[in-house]
């Protein structure tokens, strides 16, 4: 299985990945692609997201805040970031209010982990 940090739901079941995909389609896909090598949109392509440092995807014009934050994307950093991106990274260009429910963030992370690999 996929190792998960303690705060995450212990089972990354098929259902959570499916729910994460629905969340991505409704809340993220208007600005982000997830398949490795796909084009940037208003937001950067998320292929290869896990383990990458924020603001480093070639060919995308990141905000100074995103580049300067030097966050390494992981289950934990995404879980915290997706709660309230503007609070977590003041000055980010991402105009997304966040996902308040921990289970929605867990499901989205489960989907991103699979889809962006």
C-alpha positions, -999 to +999 in steps of 0.1 A: +000+000+000+009+037-001+024+049+032+003+077+047+010+102+074-010+098+107-034+127+100-046+111+068-074+086+065-058+052+070-073+036+039-069+051+005-098+031-008-110+031-043-140+051-031-118+079-017-098+081-050-131+082-070-144+110-047-110+128-051-114+126-088-149+142-086-135+169-064-106+175-089-131+177-118-154+202-100-129+223-081-094+220-097-097+210-134-107+245-146-072+256-138-050+225-135-041+195-156-028+164-137-013+141-163+025+142-164+036+164-194+001+179-200-001+217-207-002+244-180-035+263-178-042+292-154-025+270-128+005+247-134+004+211-145+004+189-114+022+159-129+050+147-106+037+170-078+047+148-048+082+155-037+086+186-059+094+220-045+068+247-049+073+271-078+097+250-097+077+235-126+094+246-159+074+269-181+050+282-155+050+318-142+046+313-105+039+341-079+069+353-059+052+338-028+050+304-044+086+304-055+099+319-022+079+295+000+101+265-011+075+240+002+081+204-008+047+189-017+038+159+003+006+145+019+011+168+049+019+200+031-009+195+006-033+186+034-024+219+052-023+240+020-056+228+006-074+239+038-068+276+029-042+283+002-041+321+007-035+317+045-009+289+040+010+308+013+002+345+015+006+362-019-003+330-039-020+336-073-043+306-067-078+319-063-092+289-045-110+292-011-099+257+000-115+225+011-127+227+047-135+190+052-105+168+061-120+138+043-123+158+010-087+169+013-077+133+020-097+120-010-082+147-033-047+139-021-054+101-028-065+110-063-036+133-070-011+108-057-024+083-083-031+106-112+000+128-110+025+098-107 
